[in-house]
Amino acid sequence: MKRSELLNVLDRRILVFDGAMGTMLQAKGCLAPGELPELLNLRDPAAVSEVHREYLEVGC
């Protein structure tokens, strides 16, 4: 799928992606050991968005 096609789909519907979000957030130093990654949706949504953006940039 081309980037433009993906962006078009994202404008019209919700897509669910599966990736190593917790692992990526830990690697970025956003999480303390044992902390639930889901908490970052409230505490630091920008960090979560950044990981999603990075996945999109590499084509995942």
C-alpha positions, -999 to 999 in steps of 0.1 A, spaced: 0 0 0 13 34 -9 16 61 17 -11 82 0 -35 53 0 -29 47 37 -34 83 46 -67 82 26 -79 52 45 -69 68 78 -90 99 69 -121 77 65 -119 50 92 -101 37 123 -74 12 118 -59 -10 145 -22 -17 143 -4 -43 163 32 -37 171 57 -37 200 44 -4 215 54 -12 250 89 -23 239 93 9 218 81 31 247 105 14 271 134 18 246 127 56 245 128 58 283 91 67 286 83 39 310 97 29 344 104 -9 348 72 -27 354 50 3 345 20 -4 323 24 12 288 -13 19 287 -8 46 313 11 67 288 -21 73 268 -31 96 297 3 108 310 22 113 278 0 109 247 26 127 226 51 98 232 25 73 221 17 93 190 54 96 182 58 58 182 28 54 159 42 80 136 76 62 135 58 29 126 40 47 97 72 63 85 89 29 81 59 14 64 45 -8 93 
